[in-house]
Amino acid sequence: MDEQQTIALINRHGLAEEYTCLRQGVDQSHVLNRELLQKIGKSIEARYVLQPRLAYISQTMTDRLDAPVTPFVILQTRSAVMRLSLQLWDTISGEPVWSSAAESVVVGETASLEPMFIKDAARAAFGGMLVDLLTKKTSSEYSRLNHFLDSLIQEKNK
């Protein structure tokens, strides 16, 4: 179900205020309120919902080569960094089922004036998290802790 359909159903069921409270609460505590999540899950007829979160974003441009005595830039380095997290919540129990975090860095040299779109960094980060979801992993950047958590999840699913 896309965002437009979800919002339409929430509004149709008169839950706009509850949805706003749920969003504000998660911004402050990183936790979805169980009662509100259950109401909204029932209204949109969804057992699970995804909660994305933008943790960090940065975009820089550095001139590498200027044309002498002119205002023209010949070569420029552009970079974008994005850190995202994604949680899967059960709307019936009100509990998180899965989560992942990813960071992507996109760097390129250019001689054109075309902008570097931050969506390239978002696609890379979300792609990593979706692979994690499909492979039942907990993070796109692995450490010993992530490997330990992955092994616990795999044991639980046996």
Secondary structure, DSSP 8 states (H G I E B T S, - for coil): --HHHHHHHHHHTT-HHHHHHHHHHHHHHS---HHHHHHHHHHHT-SEEEEEEEEEEEEEEEEEEE-TTSS-EEEEEEEEEEEEEEEEEETTT--EEEEEEEEEEEEEEESS-----HHHHHHHHHHHHHHHHHHT-S-SS--HHHHHHHHHHHHHT-
